[in-house]
Amino acid sequence: MVEFAIVLPFLCVLVLGILQFGITLNNYLTITDAARVGARQAVVTRLGGSTIDEARAAVVTAAGSLDTSKLEVYVESPDWTAAGSEVVVTAKYPYEVNLLGWVVASGDLTSSITERLE
């Protein structure tokens, strides 16, 4: 019992760390998928009158499980009308690994997807 009482706090912190890492990884996968959706939206519907704002809206819609007020989306295209040029969609989302009130790591999760205009 004594050994268990000594080890239990370390085990709890380890489990909480694993949980926080899992949440951060899920957020990264979500913004990566959302950036991919936005880039695909931009390149497929270029001739149909799609705009950069529609590509941003597609990213925000695809990242529905995240707090979209914290999500930053950047869409870059050197020439929106020329087939063959590349569209770069970048999504940024803040993260924080917090273990019992102590912030172990924080920053921005960033995912950038490049697609060629069709």
N, C-alpha and C positions, 0 to 999 in steps of 0.2 A: 504494500500500500504506500509506503513512504517513497519508493522509487517512482511509482505511478504519479504521485502527487508532485514530484520534482519534474518529471518529464511532460506531464499534461500541458502546461503552458506553452512549451516549445512545439508540441504537436498541434495545438490550437492555432498558433501563429503560422505553422507550416501549411495547415489546411486552408486558412484564410489567404495566405499567399498564393496557393494554387488556384483558389477561387478568383482572386483579383487578376491573376495572369490569364485565366480563362475568359473573363469578361473583357479584358483588353484585347486578347486575340480575336474574340468574336466581333468587337468593334472594328478592328482592322480589316477583317474579312468582309464585313458589311460595307465599309467605305470603298474597298477595292471593287466589290461587286457593283456598287452604286456608280462608281466612276466608269466602269465598263459599260453599264447601261446608258449612261449619259453620252459616252463616246459613240456608242452604236447608234443612238438616237440622232446624233449630229451627222454621222456619215451616211446613214441610210436615207434620210428624208431631206437631204440637201436640195435636190431638185424640186421637191414638193413644197418648198417655201419655209423650211424649218429655220429657226433662228438660234442664236447662242442662248437666248433666254429659255427656249424650250429644252435645250440640252441641260441647262442648269436645273430646270424644273424636274427633268427626268432623274437626275442624280438625287435631288431632295426626296422625290417620291420613292425611289428605290431604297433609300436609307431610312425608311419609316420607323424602324425600331430605335433609332438614335434620336437625341435631342437636336432637331433640325435647326434650332436657333444658334447652336454652337458650330454647325457644319459650315465650312467655307468651301466654295466651289469656284474654280477658275477654268475657263475654256479659252484656249488659244488656237487660232488658225491663221496662218500667214495669208492665205487667200481662200476665202470661204466659197468662192464660186468656181474655182478651178479644180477639175477632177484630178486626182493624184496627189494633191497637197495633203498635208497631215494635220489632223486635229488632235490637240493634247488636252485631256481633261484631268485636272488635279483636284483631289478632295482632301481636305485637312479637317481633323477632329481632335480635340484635346483629350488627353487621358491622364489619369492619376492613379498610382498604385498606393493605396492607403491601408496600412496594417495597424489596427488599434489606435488610430489617431496620428500615427507617424507616417509621413509621406516618404515612401521609399524611392519612387521615381515618378516623374511627370514630364509632360511635353506635348507634342503634337504627333498624331498618327497621320502619315501622308501617303497617299497612293496616287500614282500618275499613270494614265493609260494613253497610248498613242495609237490612233487609227488613221488609215488612209481614206480620203474622201472618194466615194464611188461616183 
